[in-house]
Structures are given as structure tokens and as C-alpha cells.
Amino acid sequence: MKRLTPIEHARAKGRIITMSMPDSGPEVRAQILAWLEQRPSDGWFYARGDNYYFETPADATAFKQWLMGAIVA
């Protein structure tokens, strides 16, 4: 997936899916960002603090499923 810069995110048009999470620390955040950047998708994401923004519902759903699997593991 493409990671947007703050300016690109501000210019993003259309529907944006937002997900908020409790603070899990820098190690977990780094794992999340690595997974998002490696995910094969034509969509984009933007991370700000513990809020994640997605272009498509499919990307948001895949993130949620991966996250739940990572928490259980």
C-alpha cells in the first residue's frame, strides 16, 4: 500500500475509513506500519498517532483481520 504524507492525506478526496486504537507502544506501531507498507494493494493508508486512515473498506477490513490475528497470536 502507498503511505501518504500529511499533505497528500489533506488533499485526499472521497470516502476515508478511519480506525482508532489504544496506544500500544512504538514496537507494535512499527510492526503495524511495516505490515501496511508491505501489503499488496493499489490503495493508500495514512497513520497519525494511533489513528489509521484507509482509502478502501477492503484495506481496512484486511488490516482489522490481520490485527486481530496478531493480537491472538
BALOBA-1460 file (C-alpha; in Angstrom, 3 decimals):
// residues 73
<rec num="1" residu="m" x="0.000" y="0.000" z="0.000"/>
<rec num="2" residu="k" x="1.106" y="3.553" z="-0.501"/>
<rec num="3" residu="r" x="1.747" y="5.587" z="2.638"/>
<rec num="4" residu="l" x="0.531" y="9.150" z="2.215"/>
<rec num="5" residu="t" x="2.310" y="12.213" z="3.503"/>
<rec num="6" residu="p" x="0.316" y="14.662" z="5.657"/>
<rec num="7" residu="i" x="-0.187" y="16.978" z="2.658"/>
<rec num="8" residu="e" x="-1.329" y="14.110" z="0.416"/>
<rec num="9" residu="h" x="-3.759" y="12.995" z="3.122"/>
<rec num="10" residu="a" x="-5.177" y="16.514" z="3.436"/>
<rec num="11" residu="r" x="-5.840" y="16.517" z="-0.321"/>
<rec num="12" residu="a" x="-7.413" y="13.044" z="-0.381"/>
<rec num="13" residu="k" x="-10.887" y="13.065" z="-1.827"/>
<rec num="14" residu="g" x="-13.755" y="10.669" z="-1.384"/>
<rec num="15" residu="r" x="-14.672" y="8.404" z="1.460"/>
<rec num="16" residu="i" x="-11.968" y="7.695" z="4.020"/>
<rec num="17" residu="i" x="-12.199" y="4.845" z="6.523"/>
<rec num="18" residu="t" x="-10.794" y="5.710" z="9.966"/>
<rec num="19" residu="m" x="-9.729" y="3.260" z="12.665"/>
<rec num="20" residu="s" x="-8.543" y="4.269" z="16.124"/>
<rec num="21" residu="m" x="-6.622" y="2.068" z="18.519"/>
<rec num="22" residu="p" x="-5.287" y="2.408" z="22.055"/>
<rec num="23" residu="d" x="-1.599" y="3.252" z="22.310"/>
<rec num="24" residu="s" x="0.375" y="0.010" z="22.079"/>
<rec num="25" residu="g" x="3.883" y="1.399" z="22.145"/>
<rec num="26" residu="p" x="6.497" y="2.095" z="19.478"/>
<rec num="27" residu="e" x="7.360" y="-1.565" z="18.782"/>
<rec num="28" residu="v" x="3.780" y="-2.500" z="17.939"/>
<rec num="29" residu="r" x="3.329" y="0.670" z="15.882"/>
<rec num="30" residu="a" x="6.463" y="-0.183" z="13.871"/>
<rec num="31" residu="q" x="5.087" y="-3.692" z="13.172"/>
<rec num="32" residu="i" x="1.765" y="-2.232" z="12.052"/>
<rec num="33" residu="l" x="3.412" y="0.262" z="9.693"/>
<rec num="34" residu="a" x="5.691" y="-2.427" z="8.248"/>
<rec num="35" residu="w" x="2.697" y="-4.678" z="7.538"/>
<rec num="36" residu="l" x="0.742" y="-1.847" z="5.928"/>
<rec num="37" residu="e" x="3.657" y="-0.802" z="3.707"/>
<rec num="38" residu="q" x="4.224" y="-4.401" z="2.559"/>
<rec num="39" residu="r" x="0.545" y="-5.144" z="1.891"/>
<rec num="40" residu="p" x="-0.070" y="-5.575" z="-1.842"/>
<rec num="41" residu="s" x="-2.789" y="-3.072" z="-2.683"/>
<rec num="42" residu="d" x="-3.420" y="-0.184" z="-5.032"/>
<rec num="43" residu="g" x="-4.947" y="1.757" z="-2.131"/>
<rec num="44" residu="w" x="-3.333" y="4.098" z="0.338"/>
<rec num="45" residu="f" x="-3.117" y="4.465" z="4.103"/>
<rec num="46" residu="y" x="-2.184" y="7.281" z="6.430"/>
<rec num="47" residu="a" x="-1.114" y="6.855" z="10.039"/>
<rec num="48" residu="r" x="-1.300" y="9.635" z="12.592"/>
<rec num="49" residu="g" x="-0.611" y="8.682" z="16.171"/>
<rec num="50" residu="d" x="-2.817" y="5.691" z="16.859"/>
<rec num="51" residu="n" x="-5.326" y="6.574" z="14.143"/>
<rec num="52" residu="y" x="-5.177" y="4.829" z="10.786"/>
<rec num="53" residu="y" x="-6.928" y="6.044" z="7.645"/>
<rec num="54" residu="f" x="-7.655" y="3.887" z="4.597"/>
<rec num="55" residu="e" x="-8.870" y="4.567" z="1.087"/>
<rec num="56" residu="t" x="-10.893" y="1.371" z="0.692"/>
<rec num="57" residu="p" x="-13.054" y="-0.727" z="3.018"/>
<rec num="58" residu="a" x="-11.197" y="-3.830" z="1.779"/>
<rec num="59" residu="d" x="-7.878" y="-2.466" z="3.060"/>
<rec num="60" residu="a" x="-9.443" y="-1.502" z="6.403"/>
<rec num="61" residu="t" x="-11.003" y="-4.961" z="6.758"/>
<rec num="62" residu="a" x="-7.725" y="-6.721" z="5.902"/>
<rec num="63" residu="f" x="-5.947" y="-4.565" z="8.484"/>
<rec num="64" residu="k" x="-8.538" y="-5.387" z="11.130"/>
<rec num="65" residu="q" x="-8.299" y="-9.135" z="10.394"/>
<rec num="66" residu="w" x="-4.506" y="-9.093" z="10.485"/>
<rec num="67" residu="l" x="-4.522" y="-7.094" z="13.698"/>
<rec num="68" residu="m" x="-6.932" y="-9.491" z="15.424"/>
<rec num="69" residu="g" x="-4.755" y="-12.433" z="14.341"/>
<rec num="70" residu="a" x="-1.628" y="-10.682" z="15.624"/>
<rec num="71" residu="i" x="-3.276" y="-9.953" z="18.991"/>
<rec num="72" residu="v" x="-4.426" y="-13.562" z="19.429"/>
<rec num="73" residu="a" x="-1.029" y="-14.992" z="18.449"/>
